[in-house]
Every structure is written in structure tokens, then in C-alpha cells.
Amino acid sequence: MVLKPDDRASGVRVLDRIRSTPTGRLALKIGIGTLGGLVVIVGIILIPFPGPGWAIVILGLAILAVEFHWARGALAFTKRHVQSWTHWIARQSLPVRAVVGLVGLIFISAVVWLSVRMSFGIDLFQVALDWLHRG
């Protein structure tokens, strides 16, 4: 779903109408703070596991940024550093990008192995070796 400029403007108008009363301002701060905080906490819990842990943390910051200035700053900081990393990688030669990709793959594999080992007590490396020896 793509937001058109009119959709965004109507969303801002709704928030402005809620903020127009002291009770609405307080309720919005509490609601946004609670929802954004929960999303950030879930993201932090999910960081060591395979999946979008960091993306969920950033989503939580984006929710918090609706009402909190500090969250807007943290979101801008994150965006700036992700973009600088992306641009740096794009400027590198193919062998450097391959090494960075390989290091990333090894790291993610280690996280998956450790997560499965700690969560279920299964050693995926040993399972793979057993499977290879059977075949």
C-alpha cells in the first residue's frame, strides 16, 4: 500500500485533532510510547535470532518518532549510518563485497547454529555431518 500525499495529510490532521486537547495529548503520548516501546522490546529480544530483529527495532523507533523528539533523532542517526554503510559497500570492488558477504553469511550461520543449539539442544553441524555420512 502506497500512501498518497492526501492520505498523509489526513493522518497528520487526525493526530493534530487528538493533540488539540490535554487529555488527547496525554493519551497519544501514552499510546505511542507503549506501542513503540513494546515493538522495540520485541525487536531487541529477536536480535540474536534469525530474522528481522533490527528491522523491528527500527520500526519501533519510527512509531516512537511520531511523538518523541529523541526517537526522531535516533531514527535519523540510524538512517544516516545505514545509508553510509550501503554507499561504502557499493563503492567497493567485487572481491571486497564478496568477503563482506561471506563474513556476514558466516556470522548469520553462527547465530542460527547457536540459536538452535540453545533453544532446542540440536547441533545442526553434527546433524549435517551425520546426514553426509549416511548418504
Residue frames as a rotation matrix with the C-alpha (Angstrom) as fourth column:
MET 1
0.579 0.815 0.000 0.00
0.815 -0.579 0.000 0.00
0.000 0.000 -1.000 0.00
VAL 2
-0.566 -0.751 0.339 1.43
0.762 -0.634 -0.131 3.35
0.313 0.184 0.932 -1.04
LEU 3
0.072 0.564 -0.823 0.39
0.753 -0.572 -0.326 6.47
-0.655 -0.596 -0.465 0.83
LYS 4
0.099 0.030 0.995 -0.63
0.797 -0.601 -0.061 9.37
0.596 0.799 -0.084 -1.34
PRO 5
-0.832 -0.462 0.307 0.09
0.229 -0.790 -0.569 12.92
0.506 -0.403 0.763 -0.13
ASP 6
-0.123 0.872 0.474 -3.61
-0.594 -0.447 0.669 13.34
0.795 -0.200 0.573 0.74
ASP 7
0.569 0.303 -0.765 -3.51
0.293 0.794 0.533 10.22
0.768 -0.527 0.363 2.95
ARG 8
-0.362 -0.798 -0.482 -0.50
0.820 -0.027 -0.571 11.52
0.442 -0.603 0.664 4.87
ALA 9
-0.784 0.108 0.611 -2.13
-0.196 -0.977 -0.080 14.93
0.588 -0.182 0.788 5.31
SER 10
0.296 0.953 0.065 -5.32
-0.429 0.072 0.900 13.35
0.853 -0.294 0.431 6.65
GLY 11
0.362 -0.257 -0.896 -3.26
0.697 0.713 0.077 11.30
0.619 -0.653 0.437 9.13
VAL 12
-0.757 -0.653 0.016 -1.50
0.516 -0.613 -0.598 14.46
0.400 -0.445 0.801 10.32
ARG 13
-0.415 0.690 0.593 -4.89
-0.494 -0.718 0.491 16.19
0.764 -0.089 0.638 10.68
VAL 14
0.569 0.618 -0.542 -6.17
0.091 0.608 0.789 13.32
0.817 -0.498 0.290 12.83
LEU 15
-0.059 -0.678 -0.732 -3.09
0.919 0.250 -0.306 13.49
0.391 -0.691 0.608 15.07
ASP 16
-0.850 -0.235 0.472 -3.39
0.117 -0.957 -0.265 17.28
0.514 -0.170 0.841 15.32
ARG 17
0.065 0.952 0.299 -7.04
-0.454 -0.238 0.859 16.93
0.889 -0.191 0.416 16.34
ILE 18
0.558 0.070 -0.827 -6.07
0.556 0.708 0.435 14.39
0.616 -0.703 0.355 19.05
ARG 19
-0.417 -0.840 -0.347 -3.28
0.861 -0.242 -0.448 16.69
0.293 -0.485 0.824 20.27
SER 20
-0.357 0.293 0.887 -5.66
0.070 -0.939 0.338 19.66
0.932 0.182 0.314 20.47
THR 21
0.704 0.570 0.424 -6.79
-0.401 -0.174 0.899 18.71
0.587 -0.803 0.107 24.00
PRO 22
-0.107 -0.785 0.610 -4.64
-0.987 0.007 -0.163 17.98
0.123 -0.620 -0.775 27.05
THR 23
0.287 0.286 0.914 -6.29
-0.506 0.855 -0.109 14.59
-0.813 -0.432 0.391 27.52
GLY 24
0.994 0.105 0.004 -5.77
-0.046 0.467 -0.883 13.68
-0.095 0.878 0.469 23.88
ARG 25
0.396 -0.918 -0.020 -2.11
-0.707 -0.291 -0.645 14.75
0.587 0.269 -0.764 24.03
LEU 26
-0.200 -0.449 0.871 -1.51
-0.930 0.366 -0.024 12.61
-0.308 -0.815 -0.491 27.10
ALA 27
0.559 0.489 0.670 -3.42
-0.268 0.871 -0.412 9.62
-0.785 0.051 0.618 25.69
LEU 28
0.937 -0.245 -0.247 -1.49
-0.217 0.142 -0.966 9.85
0.272 0.959 0.080 22.41
LYS 29
0.045 -0.973 0.224 1.87
-0.899 -0.138 -0.416 10.02
0.436 -0.183 -0.881 24.21
ILE 30
-0.115 -0.042 0.992 0.96
-0.741 0.669 -0.058 7.05
-0.662 -0.742 -0.108 26.40
GLY 31
0.783 0.513 0.352 -0.41
-0.153 0.707 -0.690 5.02
-0.603 0.487 0.632 23.46
ILE 32
0.784 -0.559 -0.270 2.51
-0.352 -0.042 -0.935 5.76
0.511 0.828 -0.230 21.13
GLY 33
-0.070 -0.854 0.515 5.03
-0.975 -0.051 -0.216 5.25
0.211 -0.517 -0.830 23.95
THR 34
0.130 0.205 0.970 3.51
-0.578 0.811 -0.094 1.91
-0.806 -0.548 0.224 24.92
LEU 35
0.939 0.285 0.193 3.15
-0.011 0.584 -0.812 0.58
-0.344 0.760 0.551 21.38
GLY 36
0.646 -0.750 -0.140 6.56
-0.474 -0.251 -0.844 1.82
0.598 0.611 -0.518 20.24
GLY 37
-0.070 -0.671 0.738 8.23
-0.995 0.095 -0.008 0.58
-0.065 -0.735 -0.675 23.41
LEU 38
0.430 0.311 0.848 6.71
-0.341 0.925 -0.167 -2.89
-0.836 -0.217 0.504 23.03
VAL 39
0.997 -0.073 -0.029 7.81
-0.005 0.308 -0.951 -3.10
0.078 0.948 0.307 19.40
VAL 40
0.297 -0.947 0.123 11.36
-0.768 -0.313 -0.559 -2.04
0.568 0.071 -0.820 20.33
ILE 41
-0.031 -0.282 0.959 11.47
-0.875 0.472 0.110 -4.60
-0.484 -0.835 -0.262 23.17
VAL 42
0.767 0.341 0.543 10.26
-0.053 0.877 -0.477 -7.40
-0.639 0.337 0.691 20.87
GLY 43
0.868 -0.475 -0.144 12.88
-0.215 -0.098 -0.972 -6.35
0.447 0.875 -0.188 18.30
ILE 44
0.057 -0.881 0.471 15.65
-0.964 -0.170 -0.203 -6.37
0.259 -0.442 -0.859 20.90
ILE 45
0.220 0.096 0.971 14.59
-0.557 0.830 0.044 -9.84
-0.801 -0.550 0.236 22.06
LEU 46
0.887 0.250 0.389 14.67
0.141 0.656 -0.742 -11.05
-0.441 0.713 0.546 18.44
ILE 47
0.591 -0.701 -0.400 18.10
-0.805 -0.544 -0.236 -9.58
-0.053 0.461 -0.886 17.54
PRO 48
-0.348 -0.853 0.390 20.10
-0.759 0.500 0.418 -12.71
-0.551 -0.150 -0.821 18.40
PHE 49
-0.022 0.421 0.907 17.71
0.233 0.884 -0.405 -14.93
-0.972 0.202 -0.117 16.45
PRO 50
-0.858 -0.221 0.464 17.48
0.485 -0.044 0.874 -15.30
-0.172 0.974 0.145 12.69
GLY 51
0.153 0.950 0.273 15.04
0.985 -0.168 0.031 -12.83
0.075 0.264 -0.962 11.26
PRO 52
0.042 -0.058 0.997 14.30
0.491 -0.868 -0.071 -9.14
0.870 0.493 -0.008 11.23
GLY 53
0.201 0.045 -0.979 15.23
0.978 -0.067 0.198 -8.19
-0.057 -0.997 -0.057 14.81
TRP 54
-0.705 -0.543 -0.456 16.96
0.522 -0.833 0.183 -4.93
-0.479 -0.109 0.871 13.87
ALA 55
-0.769 0.491 0.410 14.21
0.193 -0.434 0.880 -4.03
0.610 0.755 0.239 11.38
ILE 56
0.241 0.887 -0.395 11.64
0.722 0.108 0.684 -4.43
0.649 -0.450 -0.614 14.18
VAL 57
-0.105 -0.357 -0.928 13.70
0.877 -0.474 0.083 -2.20
-0.469 -0.805 0.363 16.49
ILE 58
-0.962 -0.270 0.023 13.81
0.241 -0.814 0.529 0.45
-0.124 0.514 0.849 13.74
LEU 59
-0.339 0.922 0.188 10.04
0.386 -0.047 0.922 0.09
0.858 0.385 -0.340 13.23
GLY 60
0.301 0.411 -0.861 9.56
0.947 -0.018 0.322 0.67
0.116 -0.912 -0.394 16.96
LEU 61
-0.558 -0.568 -0.605 11.73
0.599 -0.780 0.180 3.80
-0.574 -0.262 0.776 16.75
ALA 62
-0.882 0.285 0.376 9.62
0.188 -0.517 0.835 5.01
0.432 0.807 0.402 13.82
ILE 63
0.140 0.962 -0.233 6.47
0.680 0.078 0.729 4.56
0.719 -0.261 -0.644 15.90
LEU 64
0.174 -0.145 -0.974 8.04
0.917 -0.337 0.214 6.40
-0.359 -0.930 0.074 18.84
ALA 65
-0.815 -0.578 0.049 9.20
0.544 -0.732 0.411 9.18
-0.201 0.362 0.910 16.48
VAL 66
-0.134 0.848 0.512 5.55
0.661 -0.308 0.685 10.14
0.739 0.430 -0.519 15.92
GLU 67
0.815 0.577 0.050 5.51
0.308 -0.505 0.806 11.65
0.491 -0.642 -0.590 19.42
PHE 68
0.771 -0.551 -0.320 9.05
0.317 -0.104 0.943 11.80
-0.553 -0.828 0.095 20.81
HIS 69
0.830 -0.476 -0.292 11.81
-0.557 -0.679 -0.478 14.08
0.029 0.559 -0.829 19.58
TRP 70
-0.027 -0.894 0.447 14.61
-0.778 0.300 0.552 11.83
-0.627 -0.333 -0.704 20.90
ALA 71
0.146 0.147 0.978 13.25
0.291 0.939 -0.184 8.95
-0.945 0.312 0.095 18.80
ARG 72
0.985 0.169 0.023 13.30
0.083 -0.353 -0.932 11.14
-0.149 0.920 -0.362 15.67
GLY 73
0.441 -0.895 -0.073 16.98
-0.893 -0.446 0.068 11.84
-0.093 0.035 -0.995 16.37
ALA 74
-0.189 -0.485 0.854 17.77
-0.407 0.830 0.381 8.15
-0.894 -0.276 -0.354 16.93
LEU 75
0.554 0.474 0.685 15.92
0.426 0.546 -0.722 7.25
-0.716 0.691 0.101 13.72
ALA 76
0.944 -0.256 -0.209 17.82
-0.327 -0.634 -0.701 9.91
0.047 0.730 -0.682 11.74
PHE 77
0.079 -0.951 0.298 21.13
-0.900 0.060 0.433 8.66
-0.430 -0.302 -0.851 13.23
THR 78
-0.034 -0.023 0.999 20.28
0.034 0.999 0.024 5.08
-0.999 0.035 -0.033 12.24
LYS 79
0.855 0.418 0.306 19.20
0.321 0.036 -0.946 6.08
-0.407 0.908 -0.104 8.73
ARG 80
0.714 -0.644 -0.274 22.37
-0.699 -0.675 -0.236 8.13
-0.033 0.360 -0.932 8.21
HIS 81
-0.183 -0.860 0.477 24.64
-0.778 0.423 0.465 5.25
-0.601 -0.286 -0.746 9.28
VAL 82
0.183 0.303 0.935 22.79
0.293 0.892 -0.346 2.58
-0.938 0.337 0.075 7.29
GLN 83
0.982 0.188 0.012 22.98
0.078 -0.344 -0.936 4.78
-0.172 0.920 -0.352 4.18
SER 84
0.415 -0.896 -0.156 26.69
-0.901 -0.428 0.064 5.49
-0.124 0.114 -0.986 4.69
TRP 85
-0.244 -0.454 0.857 27.36
-0.343 0.867 0.362 1.74
-0.907 -0.205 -0.367 5.09
THR 86
0.534 0.538 0.652 25.30
0.423 0.498 -0.757 0.97
-0.732 0.680 0.038 1.97
HIS 87
0.951 -0.206 -0.228 27.14
-0.308 -0.631 -0.712 3.61
0.003 0.748 -0.664 -0.06
TRP 88
0.080 -0.974 0.212 30.52
-0.889 0.027 0.457 2.41
-0.451 -0.225 -0.864 1.21
ILE 89
-0.081 -0.049 0.996 29.75
0.079 0.995 0.055 -1.19
-0.994 0.083 -0.077 0.21
ALA 90
0.825 0.485 0.291 28.55
0.321 0.022 -0.947 -0.04
-0.466 0.874 -0.138 -3.23
ARG 91
0.744 -0.592 -0.309 31.88
-0.668 -0.672 -0.321 1.73
-0.018 0.445 -0.895 -3.86
GLN 92
0.027 -0.781 0.624 33.95
-0.597 0.488 0.637 -1.37
-0.802 -0.390 -0.453 -3.06
SER 93
-0.511 -0.302 -0.805 35.33
-0.836 0.393 0.383 -3.83
0.200 0.869 -0.453 -5.59
LEU 94
0.424 0.720 -0.549 33.61
-0.612 0.675 0.412 -7.15
0.667 0.161 0.727 -6.16
PRO 95
-0.164 -0.509 -0.845 36.19
0.315 0.785 -0.534 -9.14
0.935 -0.354 0.031 -4.12
VAL 96
-0.952 -0.157 0.261 35.74
-0.170 -0.437 -0.883 -6.82
0.253 -0.886 0.389 -1.10
ARG 97
-0.147 0.974 0.171 31.94
-0.974 -0.173 0.146 -7.11
0.172 -0.145 0.974 -1.36
ALA 98
0.322 0.215 -0.922 32.30
-0.254 0.958 0.135 -10.90
0.912 0.190 0.363 -1.62
VAL 99
-0.640 -0.616 -0.459 34.45
0.318 0.332 -0.888 -11.01
0.699 -0.715 -0.017 1.55
VAL 100
-0.808 0.415 0.418 31.97
-0.589 -0.587 -0.555 -8.79
0.015 -0.695 0.719 3.42
GLY 101
0.190 0.924 -0.332 29.11
-0.880 0.310 0.360 -11.02
0.435 0.224 0.872 2.21
LEU 102
0.048 -0.264 -0.963 30.99
0.075 0.963 -0.260 -14.18
0.996 -0.059 0.066 3.25
VAL 103
-0.926 -0.378 -0.008 31.71
0.064 -0.135 -0.989 -12.75
0.373 -0.916 0.149 6.70
GLY 104
-0.453 0.843 0.291 28.02
-0.892 -0.433 -0.133 -11.84
0.014 -0.319 0.948 7.00
LEU 105
0.331 0.561 -0.759 26.98
-0.579 0.756 0.306 -15.33
0.745 0.338 0.575 5.93
ILE 106
-0.396 -0.557 -0.730 29.35
0.295 0.676 -0.675 -16.92
0.870 -0.483 -0.104 8.46
PHE 107
-0.947 0.060 0.314 28.04
-0.301 -0.499 -0.812 -14.65
0.108 -0.864 0.491 11.22
ILE 108
-0.069 0.998 0.005 24.39
-0.985 -0.069 0.156 -15.37
0.156 0.006 0.988 10.40
SER 109
0.214 0.082 -0.973 25.13
-0.219 0.975 0.034 -19.11
0.952 0.205 0.227 10.19
ALA 110
-0.756 -0.554 -0.348 26.79
0.238 0.261 -0.935 -18.98
0.609 -0.790 -0.066 13.61
VAL 111
-0.725 0.566 0.392 23.79
-0.686 -0.543 -0.484 -17.13
-0.061 -0.620 0.782 15.06
VAL 112
0.273 0.837 -0.473 21.37
-0.826 0.457 0.331 -19.70
0.493 0.301 0.816 13.59
TRP 113
-0.090 -0.386 -0.918 23.53
0.097 0.914 -0.394 -22.60
0.991 -0.125 -0.045 14.85
LEU 114
-0.944 -0.331 -0.001 23.79
0.052 -0.148 -0.988 -21.07
0.327 -0.932 0.157 18.34
SER 115
-0.437 0.859 0.265 20.08
-0.898 -0.434 -0.074 -20.22
0.051 -0.270 0.961 18.47
VAL 116
0.399 0.583 -0.707 19.02
-0.562 0.765 0.314 -23.76
0.724 0.272 0.633 17.52
ARG 117
-0.342 -0.630 -0.697 21.61
0.242 0.658 -0.713 -25.26
0.908 -0.413 -0.073 19.86
MET 118
-0.983 -0.069 0.168 20.50
-0.130 -0.379 -0.916 -23.15
0.126 -0.923 0.363 22.84
SER 119
-0.321 0.943 0.086 16.77
-0.947 -0.322 -0.010 -23.28
0.018 -0.085 0.996 22.10
PHE 120
0.662 0.678 -0.320 16.33
-0.714 0.700 0.009 -26.92
0.230 0.222 0.947 21.10
GLY 121
0.297 -0.637 0.711 19.59
-0.541 0.501 0.675 -28.62
-0.786 -0.586 -0.196 22.06
ILE 122
0.821 0.009 0.570 20.20
0.422 0.663 -0.618 -29.64
-0.384 0.748 0.541 18.44
ASP 123
-0.091 -0.912 -0.401 23.70
-0.130 -0.388 0.912 -29.34
-0.987 0.135 -0.083 16.96
LEU 124
0.810 0.509 -0.293 22.99
-0.310 -0.052 -0.949 -28.57
-0.498 0.859 0.116 13.30
PHE 125
0.081 -0.868 -0.490 26.63
-0.995 -0.043 -0.089 -29.11
0.056 0.495 -0.867 12.35
GLN 126
-0.715 -0.329 0.617 26.57
-0.463 0.884 -0.064 -32.63
-0.524 -0.331 -0.785 13.79
VAL 127
0.273 0.885 0.377 23.19
-0.034 0.400 -0.916 -33.33
-0.962 0.237 0.139 12.13
ALA 128
0.712 -0.051 -0.701 24.67
-0.683 -0.285 -0.672 -32.27
-0.165 0.957 -0.238 8.77
LEU 129
-0.383 -0.918 -0.102 27.76
-0.924 0.380 0.046 -34.47
-0.004 0.112 -0.994 9.30
ASP 130
-0.481 0.291 0.827 25.58
-0.178 0.891 -0.417 -37.46
-0.859 -0.348 -0.377 10.23
TRP 131
0.620 0.779 -0.090 23.45
-0.188 0.036 -0.981 -36.89
-0.761 0.626 0.169 7.14
LEU 132
0.392 -0.571 -0.722 26.52
-0.918 -0.196 -0.344 -36.73
0.055 0.797 -0.601 4.90
HIS 133
-0.641 -0.696 0.322 27.96
-0.729 0.684 0.026 -39.94
-0.239 -0.218 -0.946 6.37
ARG 134
-0.082 0.711 0.698 24.67
-0.090 0.693 -0.716 -41.81
-0.993 -0.122 0.007 5.81
GLY 135
0.772 0.524 -0.359 24.47
-0.326 -0.158 -0.932 -40.83
-0.545 0.837 0.049 2.13
